[in-house]
Amino acid sequence: MEIYKTIILAIIAYFIGSISFGYIITKKMTGKDIRNLRVKNAGAFNVFLNVSSLMGILVGLLDCFKTLLIVLVAQAWGLDTFHTVVAASFGIIGHCFPIYYNFYGGKGAGSVVGIFIYFIPIEFLISIVPAALIAYIIHRLGTTPVFFILFSPLIAFLFNKPDPVVYAILYVTILTLILNLIIFISKRDRRVFTE
């Protein structure tokens, strides 16, 4: 029965994840397509840079909520950690490759946070410190999510989180890295959209 619930939630998660709040808010406020600006994707960081810090934070929170909602529904529906995270991870895929926007979205960081904040809230917050420090040292603050996504499974392991949680977080990390590798190899972020 869990597999059917997981499939249903995964499909819902993909369509919810495909809602690009970065695109919607930027278009509403500036009339521009966020995917044509600065770092050329629909993520919260790009909104932060091009629209306003407040709107960037709002987009980040909304992106986070997309997967957190799926996690909460899955847990209420009685799914275990693994099936919950698999279902919610389709929200990350939807965020990166949204069906509503020609499969051109963000890079998934906000959507990852929605899963991390439920299963490893303290470990996630701790992982931000070294991530931000490294990003600051290399003068690329936009890379902070890459580092906190990498550090979170390790910190979860060091803090003795249950194995299913550690494996689930590791799965999310690997999936996000693969999605970003696909984005990088396809040179998607060089594409230009007509307004």
N, C-alpha and C positions, 0 to 999 in steps of 0.2 A: 504493500500500500504506500509505503514511503516514497518509492520511486515515482509513482503517479503524482503524488503531491509535489515532489521535487520538480518534475517536468512542467506541471501547471505553473508553479511559482517561477520557474526559470523563464518561461515564455512571458509571463507578466513582468518579470524583472527586466527583461530585455526591452520591452516597449516603454516601461517607465524610465529605464536608464537612457533611452533614446531621446527623452525630452531634454533639449539643450537650453538650460536656463541662461547660460552665457550668451548664446545667440539671441534669445528672446529679449532679454533685458537690454543688451547693447543696441539691438535694432530699435527697440522702443525709445531708448534715451538719445541715441545719436543718429539713427537712420542708417547706420553702417553695419556691414557683416563683420563680426568679430574675427572671423577666420581669415580676413584680409589684413588684419592689423598686427603689428609687432611680431609676436612669436607665431602668428598664423594658426591658432587653434581656438576652440570654443571653451577653453578651460577658465577656471576662476582667476588664475594668476594673470592671464591675458586681459581679463575684464578689469582686474585690479590696476594693471598698468595703463590701460587705454580709456577706461570710463571713469572710475573713481575707486578709492580704497574701500569705501563703504559698500559699493555695488559688488566689488570683487569678493568681499567677505560674505555678502548675502548669497552670491552664486555658489561659493564654496559650501555654505551651510545647506543650501537646497540640493546640491549635488550629493552631499553626505547623506541627506535625508532619503534620497532615492533608494539606496541599498539598505539603510537602517530600517526603513519601512518593511522591506521584504524580510529582513531578519526577524523583526518583531512578529510579523504574520506567521512566518515559518515556525517560530518558537511557540506561538499560541496554538498553532496547528499540530504541535507535538513532534516536529521533526528534530532529529538529533543534530549535533554540531556539524557533522560532515555534510549532510543533506541540506541543512540551512545555508551553509557557506557556498556550496555548489550552486544552489538556486540564486542566492544574492549576487554571486559573481557574474551572472548574466547581466546584471545591472551595470557592471563595469564594462562589459563588452558593448552593451548598448550605448554607454556614454562615449566610448572611443569610436564606435562605428554605428552611429544612430541612423535608423532606417528613415527617419523623417527629414534628414539633412544630407542626403547623398553619401551616407556612411562616413561623414567627415565631422568628427566631434573633438573632444578634449583628449587628455592622456590618462584619465582615470583616477587621479590622485584623490579628488574629493569623494568619489564613489568608494574607493578603498577605505577611506576614513570611516564611512558609515558602518562598515563591517568591523574594523578594528575597535571603534569606540564602544561597541557592544561587548565584544569578547575579551579585549585586552585594553581597557581604558587607561589604566595607570601606566602600563608598559608602553602604550602608544605615546602618551604625554612625555614619558622619559626619553623615548627614542627621538623626539623632536629636538632635544637639546644638542646631542652630538651632530644630528643632521644639519641643524641650522648653523652650528659652529663650522663644520666642514664647508658648507655652502658659502659662508661668509669669508673663510680663508681663501677659497678659490675664486672669490668675487663673482659667484653665480648663484644668487639667492633663489632663482627659479629651480635649482636642482635639489632644494630641500626635500621635496616629496620623494625623490628617488632614494635619498639616503634613509628617510624614516621608514619607507617601505622595506628597504633592505635590513634595517636594524631591528624592526619590530619582532620578527620571528625569533631572532637571537635573544632579545631581551625577554620575550615570553618564555623561552626555554630556560634562561638563567633565573627567572623568577618562579620556576617550577609550576608553570601552568599545566593543567592536565594534557596528556599527549594528544587527545583528539583536537584540542584547541590549538596547540603548537602546529600540528600537521595542517589544520585548516588555514591558519595564518600563513604558513609556508606555501600552501597551494595558491592563496591569493597573491602572494609576492611573486611566485614564479609566473602565474598567469599574467599579471600586470607587466612584468618584464618582457614576456613574449609579445604581448599586445604592442608595447612601445617599440620593440625591435621591428615588428611588422611595419609600424608607422614610420620608423627611421629608414628602413630598407626601401619602402615604397616612395620615400621622399614626399609624402603626402603634404607636409607643411610648407611646400613650395607652391602649392596650387593657388590660383587666384580665382575668386568668384566675382561675377558681375553683380553689381548692386541692383 
